[in-house]
Amino acid sequence: MSEVLAVSERIAACFGINAARALAIRPLYEAKLAVVHLEHSYDNGENTIFLPADDAFLVMLYLVDVDHRDILPDGARTPLKTYSRGSTCLISLRNGAAISVRGRFEALAVHIPSALFIELAEETGEPRVDDLTACRGIDDQVVRNIGGALVPMFDMPDEVRDTLLPHIGLALSAHLAHRYGRSSIQHL
């Protein structure tokens, strides 16, 4: 699980956070999710966050209202938008990503390697998810409820947490594959 902790530290560092609480989840076989509780105040104007390219997806569940804008690959910036508490953003990290954040920021970031969707397809016999539809600021009640279940896990005893996390990780992965998954074989 040390590679998941390295992923968690890398994500936190991208947001300018030295130490963030993290959970490592292995829902099926080898692929592992990293859940990082990010909390920071960007009081000195807008701060740019660059997320490096990775064969993974990132789900952000905002725990407070957050002001940010996307930075496009050509450097252009989208208008500043407030993403409300409880809203979700889902992006691919295949080409990396960049945003600019202002003010108080608190979110759960879930790093999901593409390999997990391969394992999920093998386990279920369903077509493999090749990509997920990108979404910004959506109200996904399932993600919000799973995030609500994950928050207290940071403070639970290891033996309790380690029993529950694989089930929660599998539920989240299956939901994302079903709701946002795209496959070259068929539309999911």
PyMOL CGO cylinders between C-alpha atoms (Angstrom):
from pymol import cmd
from pymol.cgo import CYLINDER

trace = [
    CYLINDER, 0.00, 0.00, 0.00, 3.04, 2.27, 0.12, 0.3, 1, 1, 1, 1, 1, 1,
    CYLINDER, 3.04, 2.27, 0.12, 2.56, 3.23, -3.56, 0.3, 1, 1, 1, 1, 1, 1,
    CYLINDER, 2.56, 3.23, -3.56, -0.92, 4.49, -2.67, 0.3, 1, 1, 1, 1, 1, 1,
    CYLINDER, -0.92, 4.49, -2.67, 0.57, 6.62, 0.08, 0.3, 1, 1, 1, 1, 1, 1,
    CYLINDER, 0.57, 6.62, 0.08, 3.03, 8.03, -2.45, 0.3, 1, 1, 1, 1, 1, 1,
    CYLINDER, 3.03, 8.03, -2.45, 0.11, 8.89, -4.76, 0.3, 1, 1, 1, 1, 1, 1,
    CYLINDER, 0.11, 8.89, -4.76, -1.69, 10.52, -1.84, 0.3, 1, 1, 1, 1, 1, 1,
    CYLINDER, -1.69, 10.52, -1.84, 1.36, 12.59, -0.92, 0.3, 1, 1, 1, 1, 1, 1,
    CYLINDER, 1.36, 12.59, -0.92, 1.81, 13.64, -4.56, 0.3, 1, 1, 1, 1, 1, 1,
    CYLINDER, 1.81, 13.64, -4.56, -1.82, 14.77, -4.83, 0.3, 1, 1, 1, 1, 1, 1,
    CYLINDER, -1.82, 14.77, -4.83, -1.58, 16.70, -1.54, 0.3, 1, 1, 1, 1, 1, 1,
    CYLINDER, -1.58, 16.70, -1.54, 1.67, 18.34, -2.68, 0.3, 1, 1, 1, 1, 1, 1,
    CYLINDER, 1.67, 18.34, -2.68, 0.00, 19.49, -5.91, 0.3, 1, 1, 1, 1, 1, 1,
    CYLINDER, 0.00, 19.49, -5.91, -2.50, 21.37, -3.74, 0.3, 1, 1, 1, 1, 1, 1,
    CYLINDER, -2.50, 21.37, -3.74, 0.28, 22.85, -1.60, 0.3, 1, 1, 1, 1, 1, 1,
    CYLINDER, 0.28, 22.85, -1.60, -0.53, 20.63, 1.37, 0.3, 1, 1, 1, 1, 1, 1,
    CYLINDER, -0.53, 20.63, 1.37, 2.38, 19.11, 3.29, 0.3, 1, 1, 1, 1, 1, 1,
    CYLINDER, 2.38, 19.11, 3.29, 0.46, 16.47, 5.22, 0.3, 1, 1, 1, 1, 1, 1,
    CYLINDER, 0.46, 16.47, 5.22, -3.00, 15.20, 4.35, 0.3, 1, 1, 1, 1, 1, 1,
    CYLINDER, -3.00, 15.20, 4.35, -4.96, 12.32, 5.75, 0.3, 1, 1, 1, 1, 1, 1,
    CYLINDER, -4.96, 12.32, 5.75, -5.20, 9.42, 3.30, 0.3, 1, 1, 1, 1, 1, 1,
    CYLINDER, -5.20, 9.42, 3.30, -6.84, 6.04, 2.91, 0.3, 1, 1, 1, 1, 1, 1,
    CYLINDER, -6.84, 6.04, 2.91, -5.67, 3.19, 0.70, 0.3, 1, 1, 1, 1, 1, 1,
    CYLINDER, -5.67, 3.19, 0.70, -8.36, 0.88, -0.68, 0.3, 1, 1, 1, 1, 1, 1,
    CYLINDER, -8.36, 0.88, -0.68, -7.93, -2.40, -2.58, 0.3, 1, 1, 1, 1, 1, 1,
    CYLINDER, -7.93, -2.40, -2.58, -11.46, -3.23, -3.82, 0.3, 1, 1, 1, 1, 1, 1,
    CYLINDER, -11.46, -3.23, -3.82, -10.59, -6.34, -5.86, 0.3, 1, 1, 1, 1, 1, 1,
    CYLINDER, -10.59, -6.34, -5.86, -7.13, -7.67, -6.75, 0.3, 1, 1, 1, 1, 1, 1,
    CYLINDER, -7.13, -7.67, -6.75, -4.07, -5.46, -7.18, 0.3, 1, 1, 1, 1, 1, 1,
    CYLINDER, -4.07, -5.46, -7.18, -5.35, -2.00, -8.19, 0.3, 1, 1, 1, 1, 1, 1,
    CYLINDER, -5.35, -2.00, -8.19, -5.72, 0.41, -5.29, 0.3, 1, 1, 1, 1, 1, 1,
    CYLINDER, -5.72, 0.41, -5.29, -7.67, 3.61, -4.77, 0.3, 1, 1, 1, 1, 1, 1,
    CYLINDER, -7.67, 3.61, -4.77, -6.20, 6.52, -2.86, 0.3, 1, 1, 1, 1, 1, 1,
    CYLINDER, -6.20, 6.52, -2.86, -8.59, 8.76, -0.94, 0.3, 1, 1, 1, 1, 1, 1,
    CYLINDER, -8.59, 8.76, -0.94, -7.06, 12.03, 0.24, 0.3, 1, 1, 1, 1, 1, 1,
    CYLINDER, -7.06, 12.03, 0.24, -8.70, 14.56, 2.53, 0.3, 1, 1, 1, 1, 1, 1,
    CYLINDER, -8.70, 14.56, 2.53, -7.51, 17.91, 1.20, 0.3, 1, 1, 1, 1, 1, 1,
    CYLINDER, -7.51, 17.91, 1.20, -7.90, 21.04, 3.28, 0.3, 1, 1, 1, 1, 1, 1,
    CYLINDER, -7.90, 21.04, 3.28, -6.17, 24.36, 2.63, 0.3, 1, 1, 1, 1, 1, 1,
    CYLINDER, -6.17, 24.36, 2.63, -6.86, 28.07, 2.56, 0.3, 1, 1, 1, 1, 1, 1,
    CYLINDER, -6.86, 28.07, 2.56, -5.67, 29.98, -0.50, 0.3, 1, 1, 1, 1, 1, 1,
    CYLINDER, -5.67, 29.98, -0.50, -6.00, 33.45, 0.97, 0.3, 1, 1, 1, 1, 1, 1,
    CYLINDER, -6.00, 33.45, 0.97, -3.43, 35.18, -1.21, 0.3, 1, 1, 1, 1, 1, 1,
    CYLINDER, -3.43, 35.18, -1.21, -5.48, 35.23, -4.43, 0.3, 1, 1, 1, 1, 1, 1,
    CYLINDER, -5.48, 35.23, -4.43, -5.70, 32.42, -6.91, 0.3, 1, 1, 1, 1, 1, 1,
    CYLINDER, -5.70, 32.42, -6.91, -3.31, 29.50, -6.71, 0.3, 1, 1, 1, 1, 1, 1,
    CYLINDER, -3.31, 29.50, -6.71, -2.55, 27.22, -9.63, 0.3, 1, 1, 1, 1, 1, 1,
    CYLINDER, -2.55, 27.22, -9.63, -2.61, 23.48, -9.10, 0.3, 1, 1, 1, 1, 1, 1,
    CYLINDER, -2.61, 23.48, -9.10, -1.04, 21.18, -11.69, 0.3, 1, 1, 1, 1, 1, 1,
    CYLINDER, -1.04, 21.18, -11.69, -1.85, 17.47, -11.57, 0.3, 1, 1, 1, 1, 1, 1,
    CYLINDER, -1.85, 17.47, -11.57, 0.66, 15.36, -13.52, 0.3, 1, 1, 1, 1, 1, 1,
    CYLINDER, 0.66, 15.36, -13.52, -0.33, 12.94, -16.29, 0.3, 1, 1, 1, 1, 1, 1,
    CYLINDER, -0.33, 12.94, -16.29, -1.32, 9.56, -14.92, 0.3, 1, 1, 1, 1, 1, 1,
    CYLINDER, -1.32, 9.56, -14.92, -3.26, 6.55, -16.18, 0.3, 1, 1, 1, 1, 1, 1,
    CYLINDER, -3.26, 6.55, -16.18, -6.01, 7.29, -13.68, 0.3, 1, 1, 1, 1, 1, 1,
    CYLINDER, -6.01, 7.29, -13.68, -9.10, 9.31, -12.91, 0.3, 1, 1, 1, 1, 1, 1,
    CYLINDER, -9.10, 9.31, -12.91, -9.71, 11.80, -10.13, 0.3, 1, 1, 1, 1, 1, 1,
    CYLINDER, -9.71, 11.80, -10.13, -13.02, 12.28, -8.35, 0.3, 1, 1, 1, 1, 1, 1,
    CYLINDER, -13.02, 12.28, -8.35, -13.30, 15.41, -6.25, 0.3, 1, 1, 1, 1, 1, 1,
    CYLINDER, -13.30, 15.41, -6.25, -16.11, 15.65, -3.72, 0.3, 1, 1, 1, 1, 1, 1,
    CYLINDER, -16.11, 15.65, -3.72, -16.27, 19.19, -2.36, 0.3, 1, 1, 1, 1, 1, 1,
    CYLINDER, -16.27, 19.19, -2.36, -16.84, 19.39, 1.39, 0.3, 1, 1, 1, 1, 1, 1,
    CYLINDER, -16.84, 19.39, 1.39, -17.27, 23.19, 1.32, 0.3, 1, 1, 1, 1, 1, 1,
    CYLINDER, -17.27, 23.19, 1.32, -18.18, 25.68, -1.41, 0.3, 1, 1, 1, 1, 1, 1,
    CYLINDER, -18.18, 25.68, -1.41, -15.05, 26.02, -3.56, 0.3, 1, 1, 1, 1, 1, 1,
    CYLINDER, -15.05, 26.02, -3.56, -14.11, 28.75, -6.06, 0.3, 1, 1, 1, 1, 1, 1,
    CYLINDER, -14.11, 28.75, -6.06, -11.98, 27.54, -8.94, 0.3, 1, 1, 1, 1, 1, 1,
    CYLINDER, -11.98, 27.54, -8.94, -11.49, 27.65, -12.67, 0.3, 1, 1, 1, 1, 1, 1,
    CYLINDER, -11.49, 27.65, -12.67, -10.04, 25.12, -15.09, 0.3, 1, 1, 1, 1, 1, 1,
    CYLINDER, -10.04, 25.12, -15.09, -6.82, 25.86, -16.90, 0.3, 1, 1, 1, 1, 1, 1,
    CYLINDER, -6.82, 25.86, -16.90, -6.99, 24.46, -20.42, 0.3, 1, 1, 1, 1, 1, 1,
    CYLINDER, -6.99, 24.46, -20.42, -4.02, 22.76, -22.13, 0.3, 1, 1, 1, 1, 1, 1,
    CYLINDER, -4.02, 22.76, -22.13, -3.31, 25.96, -24.12, 0.3, 1, 1, 1, 1, 1, 1,
    CYLINDER, -3.31, 25.96, -24.12, -3.14, 27.95, -20.86, 0.3, 1, 1, 1, 1, 1, 1,
    CYLINDER, -3.14, 27.95, -20.86, -6.52, 29.64, -21.29, 0.3, 1, 1, 1, 1, 1, 1,
    CYLINDER, -6.52, 29.64, -21.29, -8.58, 29.91, -18.11, 0.3, 1, 1, 1, 1, 1, 1,
    CYLINDER, -8.58, 29.91, -18.11, -12.29, 29.24, -17.84, 0.3, 1, 1, 1, 1, 1, 1,
    CYLINDER, -12.29, 29.24, -17.84, -14.43, 31.70, -15.84, 0.3, 1, 1, 1, 1, 1, 1,
    CYLINDER, -14.43, 31.70, -15.84, -14.21, 31.43, -12.05, 0.3, 1, 1, 1, 1, 1, 1,
    CYLINDER, -14.21, 31.43, -12.05, -17.04, 29.28, -10.75, 0.3, 1, 1, 1, 1, 1, 1,
    CYLINDER, -17.04, 29.28, -10.75, -18.26, 28.34, -7.30, 0.3, 1, 1, 1, 1, 1, 1,
    CYLINDER, -18.26, 28.34, -7.30, -18.69, 24.60, -6.91, 0.3, 1, 1, 1, 1, 1, 1,
    CYLINDER, -18.69, 24.60, -6.91, -21.14, 23.99, -4.11, 0.3, 1, 1, 1, 1, 1, 1,
    CYLINDER, -21.14, 23.99, -4.11, -20.60, 21.80, -1.10, 0.3, 1, 1, 1, 1, 1, 1,
    CYLINDER, -20.60, 21.80, -1.10, -21.52, 18.21, -1.97, 0.3, 1, 1, 1, 1, 1, 1,
    CYLINDER, -21.52, 18.21, -1.97, -20.88, 18.62, -5.69, 0.3, 1, 1, 1, 1, 1, 1,
    CYLINDER, -20.88, 18.62, -5.69, -18.56, 16.34, -7.62, 0.3, 1, 1, 1, 1, 1, 1,
    CYLINDER, -18.56, 16.34, -7.62, -15.99, 16.77, -10.35, 0.3, 1, 1, 1, 1, 1, 1,
    CYLINDER, -15.99, 16.77, -10.35, -14.69, 13.78, -12.31, 0.3, 1, 1, 1, 1, 1, 1,
    CYLINDER, -14.69, 13.78, -12.31, -11.71, 14.10, -14.64, 0.3, 1, 1, 1, 1, 1, 1,
    CYLINDER, -11.71, 14.10, -14.64, -9.23, 11.94, -16.48, 0.3, 1, 1, 1, 1, 1, 1,
    CYLINDER, -9.23, 11.94, -16.48, -5.59, 12.45, -15.57, 0.3, 1, 1, 1, 1, 1, 1,
    CYLINDER, -5.59, 12.45, -15.57, -4.27, 10.88, -18.80, 0.3, 1, 1, 1, 1, 1, 1,
    CYLINDER, -4.27, 10.88, -18.80, -3.03, 14.26, -20.01, 0.3, 1, 1, 1, 1, 1, 1,
    CYLINDER, -3.03, 14.26, -20.01, -2.70, 15.83, -16.58, 0.3, 1, 1, 1, 1, 1, 1,
    CYLINDER, -2.70, 15.83, -16.58, -4.94, 18.66, -15.43, 0.3, 1, 1, 1, 1, 1, 1,
    CYLINDER, -4.94, 18.66, -15.43, -4.68, 22.16, -14.01, 0.3, 1, 1, 1, 1, 1, 1,
    CYLINDER, -4.68, 22.16, -14.01, -7.01, 24.37, -12.00, 0.3, 1, 1, 1, 1, 1, 1,
    CYLINDER, -7.01, 24.37, -12.00, -6.78, 27.66, -10.22, 0.3, 1, 1, 1, 1, 1, 1,
    CYLINDER, -6.78, 27.66, -10.22, -8.27, 27.80, -6.71, 0.3, 1, 1, 1, 1, 1, 1,
    CYLINDER, -8.27, 27.80, -6.71, -9.21, 30.76, -4.53, 0.3, 1, 1, 1, 1, 1, 1,
    CYLINDER, -9.21, 30.76, -4.53, -10.21, 30.93, -0.85, 0.3, 1, 1, 1, 1, 1, 1,
    CYLINDER, -10.21, 30.93, -0.85, -11.02, 28.00, 1.41, 0.3, 1, 1, 1, 1, 1, 1,
    CYLINDER, -11.02, 28.00, 1.41, -10.68, 24.56, -0.12, 0.3, 1, 1, 1, 1, 1, 1,
    CYLINDER, -10.68, 24.56, -0.12, -11.77, 21.26, 1.39, 0.3, 1, 1, 1, 1, 1, 1,
    CYLINDER, -11.77, 21.26, 1.39, -12.47, 18.11, -0.59, 0.3, 1, 1, 1, 1, 1, 1,
    CYLINDER, -12.47, 18.11, -0.59, -12.07, 14.38, -0.78, 0.3, 1, 1, 1, 1, 1, 1,
    CYLINDER, -12.07, 14.38, -0.78, -9.92, 13.47, -3.76, 0.3, 1, 1, 1, 1, 1, 1,
    CYLINDER, -9.92, 13.47, -3.76, -10.25, 9.87, -4.94, 0.3, 1, 1, 1, 1, 1, 1,
    CYLINDER, -10.25, 9.87, -4.94, -7.49, 8.69, -7.28, 0.3, 1, 1, 1, 1, 1, 1,
    CYLINDER, -7.49, 8.69, -7.28, -8.70, 5.70, -9.31, 0.3, 1, 1, 1, 1, 1, 1,
    CYLINDER, -8.70, 5.70, -9.31, -6.19, 3.90, -11.53, 0.3, 1, 1, 1, 1, 1, 1,
    CYLINDER, -6.19, 3.90, -11.53, -7.51, 2.70, -14.90, 0.3, 1, 1, 1, 1, 1, 1,
    CYLINDER, -7.51, 2.70, -14.90, -6.32, -0.78, -13.94, 0.3, 1, 1, 1, 1, 1, 1,
    CYLINDER, -6.32, -0.78, -13.94, -9.19, -0.98, -11.45, 0.3, 1, 1, 1, 1, 1, 1,
    CYLINDER, -9.19, -0.98, -11.45, -11.72, -0.85, -14.29, 0.3, 1, 1, 1, 1, 1, 1,
    CYLINDER, -11.72, -0.85, -14.29, -9.90, -3.72, -16.02, 0.3, 1, 1, 1, 1, 1, 1,
    CYLINDER, -9.90, -3.72, -16.02, -10.18, -5.77, -12.82, 0.3, 1, 1, 1, 1, 1, 1,
    CYLINDER, -10.18, -5.77, -12.82, -13.85, -4.80, -12.48, 0.3, 1, 1, 1, 1, 1, 1,
    CYLINDER, -13.85, -4.80, -12.48, -14.57, -6.01, -16.04, 0.3, 1, 1, 1, 1, 1, 1,
    CYLINDER, -14.57, -6.01, -16.04, -12.78, -9.30, -15.38, 0.3, 1, 1, 1, 1, 1, 1,
    CYLINDER, -12.78, -9.30, -15.38, -14.74, -9.82, -12.17, 0.3, 1, 1, 1, 1, 1, 1,
    CYLINDER, -14.74, -9.82, -12.17, -18.17, -8.99, -13.60, 0.3, 1, 1, 1, 1, 1, 1,
    CYLINDER, -18.17, -8.99, -13.60, -17.83, -10.16, -17.21, 0.3, 1, 1, 1, 1, 1, 1,
    CYLINDER, -17.83, -10.16, -17.21, -19.00, -6.73, -18.36, 0.3, 1, 1, 1, 1, 1, 1,
    CYLINDER, -19.00, -6.73, -18.36, -17.23, -4.75, -21.10, 0.3, 1, 1, 1, 1, 1, 1,
    CYLINDER, -17.23, -4.75, -21.10, -14.14, -2.93, -19.93, 0.3, 1, 1, 1, 1, 1, 1,
    CYLINDER, -14.14, -2.93, -19.93, -14.46, 0.78, -19.23, 0.3, 1, 1, 1, 1, 1, 1,
    CYLINDER, -14.46, 0.78, -19.23, -11.95, 2.62, -21.41, 0.3, 1, 1, 1, 1, 1, 1,
    CYLINDER, -11.95, 2.62, -21.41, -12.84, 6.11, -20.23, 0.3, 1, 1, 1, 1, 1, 1,
    CYLINDER, -12.84, 6.11, -20.23, -15.15, 8.02, -17.91, 0.3, 1, 1, 1, 1, 1, 1,
    CYLINDER, -15.15, 8.02, -17.91, -17.24, 10.99, -18.98, 0.3, 1, 1, 1, 1, 1, 1,
    CYLINDER, -17.24, 10.99, -18.98, -15.72, 14.15, -17.47, 0.3, 1, 1, 1, 1, 1, 1,
    CYLINDER, -15.72, 14.15, -17.47, -18.10, 16.07, -15.21, 0.3, 1, 1, 1, 1, 1, 1,
    CYLINDER, -18.10, 16.07, -15.21, -17.73, 19.30, -13.27, 0.3, 1, 1, 1, 1, 1, 1,
    CYLINDER, -17.73, 19.30, -13.27, -19.87, 20.47, -10.39, 0.3, 1, 1, 1, 1, 1, 1,
    CYLINDER, -19.87, 20.47, -10.39, -22.54, 17.78, -10.73, 0.3, 1, 1, 1, 1, 1, 1,
    CYLINDER, -22.54, 17.78, -10.73, -24.83, 16.57, -7.98, 0.3, 1, 1, 1, 1, 1, 1,
    CYLINDER, -24.83, 16.57, -7.98, -24.17, 12.84, -7.74, 0.3, 1, 1, 1, 1, 1, 1,
    CYLINDER, -24.17, 12.84, -7.74, -25.98, 11.59, -4.66, 0.3, 1, 1, 1, 1, 1, 1,
    CYLINDER, -25.98, 11.59, -4.66, -24.17, 8.22, -4.72, 0.3, 1, 1, 1, 1, 1, 1,
    CYLINDER, -24.17, 8.22, -4.72, -20.72, 9.83, -4.71, 0.3, 1, 1, 1, 1, 1, 1,
    CYLINDER, -20.72, 9.83, -4.71, -21.84, 12.27, -2.03, 0.3, 1, 1, 1, 1, 1, 1,
    CYLINDER, -21.84, 12.27, -2.03, -23.14, 9.43, 0.18, 0.3, 1, 1, 1, 1, 1, 1,
    CYLINDER, -23.14, 9.43, 0.18, -20.03, 7.29, -0.34, 0.3, 1, 1, 1, 1, 1, 1,
    CYLINDER, -20.03, 7.29, -0.34, -17.89, 10.32, 0.49, 0.3, 1, 1, 1, 1, 1, 1,
    CYLINDER, -17.89, 10.32, 0.49, -19.96, 10.83, 3.63, 0.3, 1, 1, 1, 1, 1, 1,
    CYLINDER, -19.96, 10.83, 3.63, -19.21, 7.21, 4.57, 0.3, 1, 1, 1, 1, 1, 1,
    CYLINDER, -19.21, 7.21, 4.57, -15.49, 7.69, 3.90, 0.3, 1, 1, 1, 1, 1, 1,
    CYLINDER, -15.49, 7.69, 3.90, -14.96, 10.80, 6.05, 0.3, 1, 1, 1, 1, 1, 1,
    CYLINDER, -14.96, 10.80, 6.05, -15.31, 9.00, 9.43, 0.3, 1, 1, 1, 1, 1, 1,
    CYLINDER, -15.31, 9.00, 9.43, -13.05, 6.18, 8.17, 0.3, 1, 1, 1, 1, 1, 1,
    CYLINDER, -13.05, 6.18, 8.17, -9.98, 8.38, 8.68, 0.3, 1, 1, 1, 1, 1, 1,
    CYLINDER, -9.98, 8.38, 8.68, -10.51, 8.14, 12.45, 0.3, 1, 1, 1, 1, 1, 1,
    CYLINDER, -10.51, 8.14, 12.45, -11.62, 4.51, 12.78, 0.3, 1, 1, 1, 1, 1, 1,
    CYLINDER, -11.62, 4.51, 12.78, -9.46, 1.73, 14.19, 0.3, 1, 1, 1, 1, 1, 1,
    CYLINDER, -9.46, 1.73, 14.19, -7.52, -0.10, 11.46, 0.3, 1, 1, 1, 1, 1, 1,
    CYLINDER, -7.52, -0.10, 11.46, -9.29, -3.43, 11.90, 0.3, 1, 1, 1, 1, 1, 1,
    CYLINDER, -9.29, -3.43, 11.90, -12.75, -1.86, 11.45, 0.3, 1, 1, 1, 1, 1, 1,
    CYLINDER, -12.75, -1.86, 11.45, -11.68, 0.42, 8.61, 0.3, 1, 1, 1, 1, 1, 1,
    CYLINDER, -11.68, 0.42, 8.61, -9.83, -2.32, 6.72, 0.3, 1, 1, 1, 1, 1, 1,
    CYLINDER, -9.83, -2.32, 6.72, -12.93, -4.53, 6.79, 0.3, 1, 1, 1, 1, 1, 1,
    CYLINDER, -12.93, -4.53, 6.79, -15.23, -1.83, 5.39, 0.3, 1, 1, 1, 1, 1, 1,
    CYLINDER, -15.23, -1.83, 5.39, -13.03, -0.01, 2.85, 0.3, 1, 1, 1, 1, 1, 1,
    CYLINDER, -13.03, -0.01, 2.85, -12.90, -2.69, 0.13, 0.3, 1, 1, 1, 1, 1, 1,
    CYLINDER, -12.90, -2.69, 0.13, -16.71, -2.77, -0.03, 0.3, 1, 1, 1, 1, 1, 1,
    CYLINDER, -16.71, -2.77, -0.03, -16.96, 1.01, -0.21, 0.3, 1, 1, 1, 1, 1, 1,
    CYLINDER, -16.96, 1.01, -0.21, -14.24, 1.14, -2.89, 0.3, 1, 1, 1, 1, 1, 1,
    CYLINDER, -14.24, 1.14, -2.89, -16.01, -1.51, -4.95, 0.3, 1, 1, 1, 1, 1, 1,
    CYLINDER, -16.01, -1.51, -4.95, -19.34, 0.31, -4.65, 0.3, 1, 1, 1, 1, 1, 1,
    CYLINDER, -19.34, 0.31, -4.65, -17.76, 3.58, -5.80, 0.3, 1, 1, 1, 1, 1, 1,
    CYLINDER, -17.76, 3.58, -5.80, -15.93, 1.94, -8.71, 0.3, 1, 1, 1, 1, 1, 1,
    CYLINDER, -15.93, 1.94, -8.71, -19.03, 0.07, -9.88, 0.3, 1, 1, 1, 1, 1, 1,
    CYLINDER, -19.03, 0.07, -9.88, -21.12, 3.24, -9.69, 0.3, 1, 1, 1, 1, 1, 1,
    CYLINDER, -21.12, 3.24, -9.69, -18.59, 5.26, -11.70, 0.3, 1, 1, 1, 1, 1, 1,
    CYLINDER, -18.59, 5.26, -11.70, -18.28, 2.50, -14.33, 0.3, 1, 1, 1, 1, 1, 1,
    CYLINDER, -18.28, 2.50, -14.33, -22.04, 2.19, -14.64, 0.3, 1, 1, 1, 1, 1, 1,
    CYLINDER, -22.04, 2.19, -14.64, -22.93, 5.88, -14.66, 0.3, 1, 1, 1, 1, 1, 1,
    CYLINDER, -22.93, 5.88, -14.66, -19.95, 7.48, -16.43, 0.3, 1, 1, 1, 1, 1, 1,
    CYLINDER, -19.95, 7.48, -16.43, -18.16, 4.59, -18.13, 0.3, 1, 1, 1, 1, 1, 1,
    CYLINDER, -18.16, 4.59, -18.13, -17.45, 4.54, -21.83, 0.3, 1, 1, 1, 1, 1, 1,
    CYLINDER, -17.45, 4.54, -21.83, -16.35, 1.45, -23.67, 0.3, 1, 1, 1, 1, 1, 1,
    CYLINDER, -16.35, 1.45, -23.67, -15.21, 0.87, -27.24, 0.3, 1, 1, 1, 1, 1, 1,
    CYLINDER, -15.21, 0.87, -27.24, -17.21, -2.39, -27.20, 0.3, 1, 1, 1, 1, 1, 1,
    CYLINDER, -17.21, -2.39, -27.20, -20.60, -0.95, -26.32, 0.3, 1, 1, 1, 1, 1, 1,
    CYLINDER, -20.60, -0.95, -26.32, -22.15, 1.99, -24.58, 0.3, 1, 1, 1, 1, 1, 1,
    CYLINDER, -22.15, 1.99, -24.58, -22.47, 1.15, -20.89, 0.3, 1, 1, 1, 1, 1, 1,
]
cmd.load_cgo(trace, "trace")
